[in-house]
Amino acid sequence: MILMLAVRSLRSRPVRSAVLAGGFGLGVAVMAALLGVAAVVLEQARAPELIGGGDAIIGGAAGRLPNARFALSAVLGDGPLAPRVAVAAPTAQATLYLIDERGATPVRARGGIPSLERALHDPETSGAEFWTDTPADRGWARPDPEDVLRAMDRFHPIPDVPARAASWAEWLYFNGRSDDAGFYLTFLAGPRLASGRRVVGVRLQLDRGGRMTSYSDSMEVNEAELLGMAPDLTVGKSRVRLVGREYRVSIDLPAEAGSTRASGDLVIHATPGRSLPPLAIRGASGWVSGYVVPVMSGALQGSIRVANDRVEFDGGVGYHDHNWGFWEGVSWQWGQVQGDGLSFVYGHVYPPADAADASRVPAFLMALGPEGPMGYTTDVTIAETNRAGTDAPERIRVRGRSDSLDLTLDLDVAQTAVTRSRPGAFGAKLNVLQLRARYHVVGRVAGTAIDLTAAGSAETFRGR
Protein backbone atom coordinates (compact mmCIF):
# COMPACT_ATOMS: atom_id res chain seq x y z
CA MET A 1 0.00 0.00 0.00
CA ILE A 2 2.75 2.48 0.98
CA LEU A 3 4.73 1.62 -2.15
CA MET A 4 1.63 2.17 -4.31
CA LEU A 5 1.00 5.60 -2.76
CA ALA A 6 4.65 6.58 -3.29
CA VAL A 7 4.52 5.57 -7.00
CA ARG A 8 1.28 7.47 -7.59
CA SER A 9 2.69 10.58 -5.85
CA LEU A 10 5.84 10.41 -7.98
CA ARG A 11 3.78 10.13 -11.21
CA SER A 12 1.39 12.94 -10.33
CA ARG A 13 4.01 15.42 -8.94
CA PRO A 14 7.47 14.35 -10.13
CA VAL A 15 9.24 17.68 -9.46
CA ARG A 16 8.02 18.01 -5.89
CA SER A 17 8.88 14.35 -5.16
CA ALA A 18 12.40 14.80 -6.55
CA VAL A 19 13.02 17.90 -4.41
CA LEU A 20 11.71 16.13 -1.31
CA ALA A 21 13.89 13.08 -1.94
CA GLY A 22 16.92 15.27 -2.47
CA GLY A 23 16.22 17.12 0.80
CA PHE A 24 15.95 13.89 2.75
CA GLY A 25 19.16 12.62 1.19
CA LEU A 26 21.00 15.83 2.02
CA GLY A 27 19.76 15.66 5.66
CA VAL A 28 20.94 12.09 6.06
CA ALA A 29 24.32 12.96 4.56
CA VAL A 30 24.77 15.94 6.87
CA MET A 31 23.82 13.85 9.93
CA ALA A 32 26.28 11.12 8.94
CA ALA A 33 29.04 13.70 8.53
CA LEU A 34 28.28 15.26 11.92
CA LEU A 35 28.31 11.87 13.63
CA GLY A 36 31.63 11.10 12.00
CA VAL A 37 33.13 14.40 13.14
CA ALA A 38 31.76 13.87 16.68
CA ALA A 39 33.34 10.42 16.85
CA VAL A 40 36.71 11.85 15.81
CA VAL A 41 36.44 14.67 18.36
CA LEU A 42 35.49 12.22 21.13
CA GLU A 43 38.38 9.93 20.22
CA GLN A 44 40.81 12.85 20.25
CA ALA A 45 39.42 14.09 23.59
CA ARG A 46 40.16 10.70 25.07
CA ALA A 47 43.64 10.51 23.58
CA PRO A 48 46.30 10.08 26.30
CA GLU A 49 48.44 12.76 24.63
CA LEU A 50 45.71 15.36 25.24
CA ILE A 51 44.90 14.50 28.87
CA GLY A 52 48.46 13.98 30.07
CA GLY A 53 48.99 10.37 29.05
CA GLY A 54 47.66 7.06 30.34
CA ASP A 55 44.79 4.78 29.44
CA ALA A 56 42.62 5.10 32.56
CA ILE A 57 41.82 7.66 35.23
CA ILE A 58 41.06 6.36 38.73
CA GLY A 59 39.23 8.57 41.22
CA GLY A 60 37.15 8.39 44.36
CA ALA A 61 33.40 8.79 44.74
CA ALA A 62 33.88 12.53 45.39
CA GLY A 63 36.71 12.98 42.88
CA ARG A 64 39.79 12.72 45.09
CA LEU A 65 41.01 9.15 45.66
CA PRO A 66 41.38 8.33 49.37
CA ASN A 67 44.47 6.36 50.39
CA ALA A 68 46.14 7.00 47.04
CA ARG A 69 49.57 5.78 48.19
CA PHE A 70 48.00 2.50 49.29
CA ALA A 71 46.39 2.13 45.84
CA LEU A 72 49.70 2.89 44.10
CA SER A 73 51.68 0.43 46.21
CA ALA A 74 49.35 -2.42 47.13
CA VAL A 75 46.88 -2.41 44.22
CA LEU A 76 48.72 -1.10 41.16
CA GLY A 77 52.28 -1.85 42.29
CA ASP A 78 52.01 -5.29 43.93
CA GLY A 79 48.44 -6.42 43.31
CA PRO A 80 46.95 -8.47 40.48
CA LEU A 81 46.94 -5.42 38.18
CA ALA A 82 50.68 -4.86 38.54
CA PRO A 83 51.77 -6.87 35.45
CA ARG A 84 49.40 -4.77 33.32
CA VAL A 85 50.47 -1.38 34.72
CA ALA A 86 53.37 0.33 32.93
CA VAL A 87 53.11 3.64 34.80
CA ALA A 88 50.73 4.92 37.50
CA ALA A 89 50.98 8.68 38.02
CA PRO A 90 49.06 10.46 40.82
CA THR A 91 47.75 13.96 40.13
CA ALA A 92 45.96 16.56 42.23
CA GLN A 93 43.84 19.48 41.08
CA ALA A 94 43.05 22.66 42.96
CA THR A 95 41.91 26.23 42.38
CA LEU A 96 44.59 28.84 43.04
CA TYR A 97 44.12 32.62 43.01
CA LEU A 98 46.42 35.09 41.27
CA ILE A 99 46.15 38.35 43.17
CA ASP A 100 47.39 41.64 41.70
CA GLU A 101 46.26 45.26 41.46
CA ARG A 102 43.28 44.16 39.37
CA GLY A 103 42.01 41.78 42.06
CA ALA A 104 41.87 37.98 42.34
CA THR A 105 41.89 35.73 39.28
CA PRO A 106 41.05 32.04 39.79
CA VAL A 107 43.49 29.62 38.17
CA ARG A 108 42.80 25.92 37.81
CA ALA A 109 46.05 24.11 38.66
CA ARG A 110 47.15 20.49 38.32
CA GLY A 111 50.15 18.96 40.05
CA GLY A 112 51.87 15.64 39.53
CA ILE A 113 55.13 13.72 39.85
CA PRO A 114 57.60 14.92 37.17
CA SER A 115 59.22 11.58 36.36
CA LEU A 116 55.86 9.80 36.14
CA GLU A 117 54.28 12.56 34.04
CA ARG A 118 57.13 12.24 31.53
CA ALA A 119 56.76 8.46 31.47
CA LEU A 120 53.17 9.07 30.38
CA HIS A 121 54.40 11.43 27.60
CA ASP A 122 52.61 14.43 29.07
CA PRO A 123 53.08 17.13 26.37
CA GLU A 124 53.06 19.99 28.87
CA THR A 125 55.98 18.72 30.94
CA SER A 126 57.96 16.41 28.67
CA GLY A 127 60.26 19.21 27.53
CA ALA A 128 60.70 20.84 30.95
CA GLU A 129 63.97 19.24 32.00
CA PHE A 130 64.27 21.56 35.00
CA TRP A 131 61.12 20.01 36.49
CA THR A 132 62.51 17.15 38.64
CA ASP A 133 61.28 14.97 41.48
CA THR A 134 61.65 16.27 45.01
CA PRO A 135 62.31 13.88 47.94
CA ALA A 136 58.57 14.01 48.72
CA ASP A 137 57.80 13.13 45.08
CA ARG A 138 60.06 10.09 45.23
CA GLY A 139 57.93 8.73 48.08
CA TRP A 140 55.03 8.65 45.61
CA ALA A 141 56.97 7.52 42.55
CA ARG A 142 58.45 4.50 44.34
CA PRO A 143 56.38 3.90 47.50
CA ASP A 144 58.29 1.93 50.10
CA PRO A 145 56.09 -0.90 51.49
CA GLU A 146 57.12 -0.07 55.06
CA ASP A 147 56.28 3.62 54.57
CA VAL A 148 52.85 2.68 53.21
CA LEU A 149 52.18 0.40 56.20
CA ARG A 150 53.33 3.12 58.60
CA ALA A 151 51.04 5.66 56.97
CA MET A 152 48.11 3.25 57.33
CA ASP A 153 49.04 2.30 60.89
CA ARG A 154 49.91 5.73 62.31
CA PHE A 155 48.29 7.00 65.50
CA HIS A 156 45.94 9.99 65.32
CA PRO A 157 45.92 13.24 67.32
CA ILE A 158 42.91 13.43 69.61
CA PRO A 159 40.32 15.71 67.97
CA ASP A 160 39.40 18.86 69.89
CA VAL A 161 36.02 17.62 71.15
CA PRO A 162 36.03 18.22 74.95
CA ALA A 163 32.65 16.58 75.52
CA ARG A 164 33.94 13.26 74.12
CA ALA A 165 37.65 13.47 74.97
CA ALA A 166 37.48 11.16 77.99
CA SER A 167 36.39 8.22 75.82
CA TRP A 168 39.15 8.47 73.19
CA ALA A 169 41.19 5.32 72.64
CA GLU A 170 43.37 3.92 69.89
CA TRP A 171 44.83 0.45 69.67
CA LEU A 172 46.78 -2.08 67.66
CA TYR A 173 45.15 -5.51 67.71
CA PHE A 174 46.81 -8.78 66.71
CA ASN A 175 45.51 -12.31 66.74
CA GLY A 176 46.97 -15.58 65.60
CA ARG A 177 46.43 -19.27 65.73
CA SER A 178 48.21 -22.57 65.24
CA ASP A 179 46.70 -26.06 65.29
CA ASP A 180 45.95 -26.15 69.02
CA ALA A 181 46.53 -22.62 70.33
CA GLY A 182 45.62 -19.02 69.70
CA PHE A 183 46.10 -15.54 71.09
CA TYR A 184 44.56 -12.04 71.16
CA LEU A 185 47.05 -9.22 71.75
CA THR A 186 46.19 -5.52 72.14
CA PHE A 187 48.36 -2.43 72.59
CA LEU A 188 45.93 0.33 73.63
CA ALA A 189 46.48 4.06 74.23
CA GLY A 190 43.81 5.76 76.33
CA PRO A 191 42.70 9.41 76.58
CA ARG A 192 44.94 12.30 77.55
CA LEU A 193 45.58 12.65 81.28
CA ALA A 194 45.57 15.92 83.20
CA SER A 195 49.36 15.83 82.96
CA GLY A 196 49.15 15.72 79.16
CA ARG A 197 50.57 12.19 79.06
CA ARG A 198 48.77 9.04 77.89
CA VAL A 199 48.43 5.59 79.47
CA VAL A 200 49.36 2.78 77.09
CA GLY A 201 48.46 -0.77 78.07
CA VAL A 202 49.19 -4.15 76.57
CA ARG A 203 47.01 -7.23 77.14
CA LEU A 204 47.52 -10.81 75.99
CA GLN A 205 44.79 -13.45 76.07
CA LEU A 206 46.34 -16.84 75.43
CA ASP A 207 44.29 -19.88 74.47
CA ARG A 208 45.97 -23.22 75.17
CA GLY A 209 43.79 -26.20 74.41
CA GLY A 210 40.60 -24.29 75.15
CA ARG A 211 41.88 -22.73 78.41
CA MET A 212 42.17 -18.92 78.32
CA THR A 213 44.65 -17.02 80.53
CA SER A 214 45.27 -13.26 80.52
CA TYR A 215 48.41 -11.16 81.03
CA SER A 216 48.79 -7.38 81.02
CA ASP A 217 50.95 -4.35 81.78
CA SER A 218 50.72 -0.55 81.36
CA MET A 219 52.71 2.65 81.62
CA GLU A 220 52.43 6.39 80.99
CA VAL A 221 54.04 7.81 77.85
CA ASN A 222 54.63 11.22 76.32
CA GLU A 223 51.89 11.93 73.78
CA ALA A 224 54.21 13.50 71.20
CA GLU A 225 56.46 10.43 71.29
CA LEU A 226 53.44 8.16 70.98
CA LEU A 227 52.16 9.95 67.88
CA GLY A 228 55.63 10.19 66.37
CA MET A 229 56.67 6.55 66.86
CA ALA A 230 53.52 4.46 66.41
CA PRO A 231 53.03 1.76 65.27
CA ASP A 232 56.35 1.22 67.02
CA LEU A 233 55.28 1.00 70.68
CA THR A 234 56.98 0.04 73.93
CA VAL A 235 55.11 -0.83 77.12
CA GLY A 236 57.40 -1.98 79.92
CA LYS A 237 59.15 -5.10 78.63
CA SER A 238 56.78 -5.53 75.67
CA ARG A 239 57.03 -3.85 72.30
CA VAL A 240 55.90 -3.74 68.65
CA ARG A 241 58.27 -2.89 65.81
CA LEU A 242 57.44 -2.58 62.13
CA VAL A 243 60.45 -3.64 60.05
CA GLY A 244 59.84 -3.74 56.31
CA ARG A 245 56.71 -5.84 55.94
CA GLU A 246 57.07 -7.59 59.28
CA TYR A 247 55.38 -6.77 62.57
CA ARG A 248 57.85 -7.98 65.20
CA VAL A 249 56.22 -8.31 68.61
CA SER A 250 58.00 -9.10 71.87
CA ILE A 251 56.06 -9.65 75.09
CA ASP A 252 56.97 -10.12 78.72
CA LEU A 253 53.83 -9.73 80.82
CA PRO A 254 52.67 -10.68 84.32
CA ALA A 255 49.50 -12.73 84.71
CA GLU A 256 46.32 -10.91 85.72
CA ALA A 257 45.72 -13.72 88.21
CA GLY A 258 48.59 -15.63 89.79
CA SER A 259 52.34 -15.17 89.68
CA THR A 260 53.26 -16.58 86.26
CA ARG A 261 54.50 -14.55 83.30
CA ALA A 262 54.06 -14.90 79.56
CA SER A 263 57.01 -14.03 77.34
CA GLY A 264 58.01 -14.62 73.76
CA ASP A 265 58.57 -13.24 70.28
CA LEU A 266 56.11 -13.25 67.40
CA VAL A 267 56.39 -12.13 63.77
CA ILE A 268 53.39 -11.42 61.52
CA HIS A 269 54.20 -10.94 57.86
CA ALA A 270 52.15 -8.39 55.88
CA THR A 271 51.25 -9.54 52.37
CA PRO A 272 51.05 -6.91 49.59
CA GLY A 273 47.51 -6.38 48.39
CA ARG A 274 45.94 -8.12 51.38
CA SER A 275 45.00 -5.09 53.44
CA LEU A 276 41.90 -3.00 54.04
CA PRO A 277 42.84 0.71 53.78
CA PRO A 278 41.80 3.22 56.45
CA LEU A 279 38.15 4.20 56.71
CA ALA A 280 36.41 6.47 59.19
CA ILE A 281 32.78 7.01 60.19
CA ARG A 282 31.91 10.53 61.34
CA GLY A 283 28.86 11.79 63.19
CA ALA A 284 27.45 14.79 64.99
CA SER A 285 29.37 16.83 67.57
CA GLY A 286 32.77 15.65 66.37
CA TRP A 287 32.24 11.92 66.87
CA VAL A 288 34.54 9.67 64.82
CA SER A 289 35.39 5.96 64.64
CA GLY A 290 38.21 4.69 62.44
CA TYR A 291 39.40 1.27 61.29
CA VAL A 292 42.19 -0.14 59.13
CA VAL A 293 43.45 -3.70 58.52
CA PRO A 294 47.14 -3.68 57.55
CA VAL A 295 47.28 -7.52 57.66
CA MET A 296 44.15 -9.40 56.64
CA SER A 297 46.06 -12.66 56.58
CA GLY A 298 49.77 -13.15 57.11
CA ALA A 299 52.26 -15.89 57.89
CA LEU A 300 52.90 -16.21 61.63
CA GLN A 301 56.12 -17.23 63.35
CA GLY A 302 57.34 -17.44 66.93
CA SER A 303 56.33 -18.80 70.29
CA ILE A 304 55.05 -17.80 73.75
CA ARG A 305 56.39 -19.28 76.97
CA VAL A 306 54.38 -19.63 80.18
CA ALA A 307 56.42 -21.20 83.01
CA ASN A 308 57.69 -24.47 81.53
CA ASP A 309 55.10 -24.53 78.75
CA ARG A 310 56.16 -23.35 75.27
CA VAL A 311 53.35 -22.57 72.79
CA GLU A 312 54.52 -22.72 69.18
CA PHE A 313 53.02 -20.58 66.42
CA ASP A 314 55.42 -21.31 63.56
CA GLY A 315 53.43 -22.00 60.41
CA GLY A 316 50.30 -20.37 61.86
CA VAL A 317 48.17 -17.54 60.50
CA GLY A 318 48.15 -13.98 61.87
CA TYR A 319 45.88 -10.95 61.58
CA HIS A 320 46.37 -7.30 62.53
CA ASP A 321 43.98 -4.34 62.62
CA HIS A 322 43.95 -0.87 64.16
CA ASN A 323 41.06 1.13 65.65
CA TRP A 324 40.73 4.71 66.85
CA GLY A 325 37.96 7.06 67.93
CA PHE A 326 35.55 8.10 70.67
CA TRP A 327 34.06 4.98 72.25
CA GLU A 328 31.47 6.05 74.83
CA GLY A 329 28.10 4.61 73.80
CA VAL A 330 29.67 2.59 70.96
CA SER A 331 29.40 -1.13 70.28
CA TRP A 332 30.08 -3.34 67.27
CA GLN A 333 29.90 -6.75 65.63
CA TRP A 334 33.04 -7.99 63.91
CA GLY A 335 34.67 -11.15 62.67
CA GLN A 336 37.44 -12.49 60.45
CA VAL A 337 38.57 -15.84 59.07
CA GLN A 338 41.27 -17.09 56.72
CA GLY A 339 41.82 -20.31 54.83
CA ASP A 340 42.68 -21.79 51.43
CA GLY A 341 44.32 -18.52 50.40
CA LEU A 342 41.12 -16.57 51.13
CA SER A 343 40.36 -13.97 53.81
CA PHE A 344 37.02 -12.58 54.94
CA VAL A 345 36.23 -9.78 57.37
CA TYR A 346 32.87 -8.31 58.39
CA GLY A 347 31.95 -5.49 60.74
CA HIS A 348 29.17 -3.23 61.94
CA VAL A 349 29.72 -0.20 64.20
CA TYR A 350 26.82 1.14 66.30
CA PRO A 351 27.45 4.82 67.12
CA PRO A 352 26.11 6.63 70.19
CA ALA A 353 22.59 7.99 69.82
CA ASP A 354 23.74 11.62 69.91
CA ALA A 355 26.20 11.09 67.04
CA ALA A 356 24.23 9.24 64.35
CA ASP A 357 21.21 7.08 63.62
CA ALA A 358 22.58 3.54 64.07
CA SER A 359 20.04 2.15 61.60
CA ARG A 360 21.62 4.25 58.84
CA VAL A 361 25.20 3.07 59.43
CA PRO A 362 25.75 0.01 57.20
CA ALA A 363 27.71 -3.10 57.97
CA PHE A 364 30.39 -4.32 55.55
CA LEU A 365 31.77 -7.63 54.30
CA MET A 366 35.03 -7.92 52.36
CA ALA A 367 36.66 -10.88 50.62
CA LEU A 368 40.32 -11.10 49.61
CA GLY A 369 42.01 -13.76 47.54
CA PRO A 370 45.66 -14.66 46.93
CA GLU A 371 46.07 -11.70 44.55
CA GLY A 372 44.08 -9.06 46.43
CA PRO A 373 40.48 -7.84 46.82
CA MET A 374 37.80 -10.05 45.29
CA GLY A 375 34.53 -8.54 46.53
CA TYR A 376 32.95 -6.02 48.89
CA THR A 377 29.45 -5.12 50.02
CA THR A 378 27.56 -2.98 52.53
CA ASP A 379 24.33 -4.94 51.99
CA VAL A 380 24.97 -7.11 55.04
CA THR A 381 22.84 -8.66 57.77
CA ILE A 382 24.29 -10.10 61.00
CA ALA A 383 22.07 -12.36 63.13
CA GLU A 384 23.17 -13.75 66.51
CA THR A 385 21.51 -16.69 68.32
CA ASN A 386 22.21 -17.12 72.04
CA ARG A 387 22.79 -20.39 73.82
CA ALA A 388 19.68 -21.62 75.60
CA GLY A 389 19.32 -19.95 78.96
CA THR A 390 22.33 -17.63 78.50
CA ASP A 391 23.17 -14.23 77.07
CA ALA A 392 26.18 -15.54 75.12
CA PRO A 393 26.00 -16.22 71.36
CA GLU A 394 26.04 -19.81 70.16
CA ARG A 395 25.66 -19.15 66.44
CA ILE A 396 26.14 -16.12 64.20
CA ARG A 397 25.01 -15.86 60.60
CA VAL A 398 26.39 -13.14 58.31
CA ARG A 399 24.77 -12.62 54.91
CA GLY A 400 26.22 -10.28 52.25
CA ARG A 401 25.23 -9.54 48.67
CA SER A 402 26.53 -7.26 45.93
CA ASP A 403 27.49 -7.40 42.25
CA SER A 404 30.85 -8.91 43.26
CA LEU A 405 29.81 -11.40 45.95
CA ASP A 406 26.97 -13.46 47.39
CA LEU A 407 28.12 -15.04 50.64
CA THR A 408 26.84 -16.62 53.84
CA LEU A 409 29.13 -16.97 56.86
CA ASP A 410 27.87 -19.39 59.52
CA LEU A 411 29.76 -19.23 62.83
CA ASP A 412 29.61 -21.93 65.49
CA VAL A 413 30.97 -20.28 68.64
CA ALA A 414 33.43 -22.58 70.42
CA GLN A 415 34.81 -20.26 73.08
CA THR A 416 33.85 -16.92 74.67
CA ALA A 417 36.15 -14.56 76.60
CA VAL A 418 34.38 -11.70 78.41
CA THR A 419 36.16 -8.38 78.99
CA ARG A 420 34.54 -5.75 81.21
CA SER A 421 34.68 -2.33 79.56
CA ARG A 422 36.28 0.44 81.54
CA PRO A 423 34.11 3.34 82.79
CA GLY A 424 33.28 5.83 80.05
CA ALA A 425 34.04 3.38 77.25
CA PHE A 426 31.61 1.61 74.93
CA GLY A 427 27.90 1.24 75.59
CA ALA A 428 26.60 1.72 79.09
CA LYS A 429 27.14 -1.44 81.16
CA LEU A 430 28.27 -3.52 78.18
CA ASN A 431 30.93 -6.23 78.09
CA VAL A 432 33.10 -7.07 75.09
CA LEU A 433 32.79 -10.72 74.05
CA GLN A 434 35.77 -12.12 72.15
CA LEU A 435 34.78 -15.30 70.38
CA ARG A 436 36.67 -18.21 68.91
CA ALA A 437 34.43 -19.75 66.25
CA ARG A 438 34.29 -22.34 63.50
CA TYR A 439 33.33 -20.61 60.23
CA HIS A 440 31.54 -22.14 57.28
CA VAL A 441 31.67 -19.74 54.32
CA VAL A 442 29.62 -20.59 51.22
CA GLY A 443 28.58 -18.69 48.12
CA ARG A 444 30.29 -16.98 45.22
CA VAL A 445 32.86 -14.18 44.97
CA ALA A 446 33.87 -12.67 41.63
CA GLY A 447 32.28 -15.65 39.87
CA THR A 448 34.21 -18.19 41.95
CA ALA A 449 32.38 -20.75 44.09
CA ILE A 450 33.37 -20.62 47.77
CA ASP A 451 33.03 -23.44 50.31
CA LEU A 452 35.42 -22.86 53.21
CA THR A 453 35.48 -24.26 56.74
CA ALA A 454 38.09 -22.79 59.10
CA ALA A 455 38.67 -21.45 62.60
CA GLY A 456 38.33 -17.70 63.05
CA SER A 457 37.61 -14.88 65.49
CA ALA A 458 34.66 -12.62 66.21
CA GLU A 459 33.56 -9.91 68.65
CA THR A 460 30.22 -8.65 69.90
CA PHE A 461 28.73 -7.00 73.00
CA ARG A 462 26.34 -8.03 75.76
CA GLY A 463 24.93 -6.35 78.85
CA ARG A 464 26.38 -7.14 82.26
TORSE-856505 format. One record per residue (C-alpha): x, y, z. Coordinates in steps of 0.05 Angstrom, whole numbers, plus 5000, padded with zeros to 4 digits. Example, Ala and Ser with C-alpha at 12.3 -4.5 7.8 and 13.67 -1.06 7.14 Angstrom:
524649105156;527349795143;
//
This chain:
500050005000;505550505020;509550324957;503350434914;502051124945;509351324934;509051114860;502651494848;505452124883;511752084840;507652034776;502852594793;508053084821;514952874797;518553544811;516053604882;517852874897;524852964869;526053584912;523453234974;527852624961;533853054951;532453425016;531952785055;538352525024;542053175040;539553135113;541952425121;548652595091;549553195137;547652775199;552652225179;558152745171;556653055238;556652375273;563352225240;566352885263;563552775334;566752085337;573452375316;572952935367;571052445423;576851995404;581652575405;578852825472;580352145501;587352105472;592652025526;596952555493;591453075505;589852905577;596952805601;598052075581;595351415607;589650965589;585251025651;583651535705;582151275775;578551715824;574351685887;566851765895;567852515908;573452605858;579652545902;582051835913;582851675987;588951276008;592351405941;599151165964;596050505986;592850435917;599450585882;603450095924;598749525943;593849525884;597449785823;604649635846;604048945879;596948725866;593948315810;593948925764;601449035771;603548635709;598849055666;600949725694;606750075659;606250735696;601550985750;602051745760;598152095816;595552795803;591953315845;587753905822;586154535859;583855255848;589255775861;588256525860;592857025825;592357675863;594858335834;592559055829;586658835787;584058365841;583757605847;583857155786;582156415796;587055925763;585655185756;592154825773;594354105766;600353795801;603753135791;610352745797;615252985743;618452325727;611751965723;608652515681;614352455631;613551695629;606351815608;608852295552;605252895581;606253435527;606154005577;612053745619;615953285573;620553845551;621454175619;627953855640;628554315700;622254005730;625053435773;622652995830;623353255900;624652785959;617152805974;615652635902;620152025905;615951755962;610151735912;613951505851;616950905887;612850785950;616650396002;612249826030;614249996101;612650726091;605750546064;604450086124;606750626172;602151136139;596250656147;598150466218;599851156246;596651406310;591952006306;591852656346;585852696392;580653146359;578853776398;572053526423;572153646499;565353326510;567952656482;575352696499;575052236560;572851646516;578351696464;582451066453;586750786398;589750096393;593649586353;590348906354;593648246334;591047546335;593946886312;592946156315;596445496305;593444796306;591944776380;593145486407;591246206394;592246896422;589147596423;594148166435;592448906443;596749516452;591950076473;593050816485;587651156527;585451886532;589952466551;591252536626;591153186664;598753176659;598353146583;601152446581;597551816558;596951126589;598750566542;596949856561;598449176531;594048556543;595047846520;589647316521;592746636509;588646026489;591945366503;587644766488;581245146503;583845456568;584346226566;589346606611;590547356610;596847776621;597648526620;601949136636;601449896627;605450536632;604951286620;608151566557;609352246526;603852396476;608452706424;612952096426;606951636420;604351996358;611352046327;613351316337;607050896328;606150356305;612750246340;610650206414;614050016479;610249836542;614849606598;618348986573;613648896513;614149236446;611849256373;616549426316;614949486243;620949276201;619749256126;613448836119;614148486186;610848656251;615748406304;612448346372;616048186437;612148076502;613947986574;607748056616;605347866686;599047456694;592647826714;591447266764;597246876796;604746976794;606546686725;609047096666;608147026591;614047196547;616047086475;617147356406;612247356348;612847576275;606847726230;608447816157;604348326118;602548096047;602148625992;595048725968;591948386028;590048986069;583849406081;585750146076;583650646129;576350846134;572851296184;565651406204;563852116227;557752366264;554952966300;558753376351;565553136327;564552386337;569151936296;570851196293;576450946249;578850256226;584449976183;586949266170;594349266151;594648506153;588348126133;592147476132;599547376142;604546826158;605846766233;612246556267;614746516339;612746246406;610146446475;612846146539;608846076604;612845766660;615445116631;610245096575;612345336505;606745496456;609045466384;606045886328;610845746271;606945606208;600645936237;596346496210;596347206237;591847816232;592748546251;588049136252;587949836283;582150236313;581550946337;575951416359;571151626413;568151006445;562951216497;556250926476;559350526419;558849776406;560249336345;559848656313;566148406278;569347776253;574947506209;577146836181;582546586134;583645946097;585445646029;588646306008;582246696023;580747216076;574047486099;572548046147;565748346168;563948906215;558349356239;559449966284;553650236326;554950966342;552251336404;545251606396;547552326398;552452226341;548551856287;542451426272;545250716281;540150436232;543250856177;550450616189;551550006144;555449386159;560849146111;563548476086;570148426047;573347826012;580647785992;584047255951;591347075939;592147665891;588248195929;581048435936;575647995906;569148295931;565948805978;558948986000;555149406051;548749016040;549948586101;545748276155;548647986220;544147536263;546347256330;543046666366;544446586441;545645926476;539445686512;538646016579;544746476570;546347156541;552446896502;552046766427;552146046403;551346176329;552346786284;550046836212;552847376166;549547486098;552447946045;550548095973;553148555919;555048525845;561748225865;559647725919;553947315948;556246996013;553746686077;558346616137;555746126190;559546156257;559245616310;561945946373;566945486408;569645956462;567746626493;572347096532;568847666568;572348326580;569148856624;569449536591;572650096631;568250676656;566651176601;568150686545;563250326499;555850256512;553250346582;554349716623;556549306564;561948756562;566248596502;565647866481;571547586443;569646946408;573346366378;568946056325;568645536270;566745886205;563145576146;563346056086;559245886024;557246265962;560646605904;565747165899;567747475833;564646875797;568446365839;564845855882;566745885955;566145316006;570845436064;571045156135;576245446182;577345716252;576746466261;575247026310;569347486324;567148026373;560448276398;557548606460;552748396515;549948736577;552848576645;
//
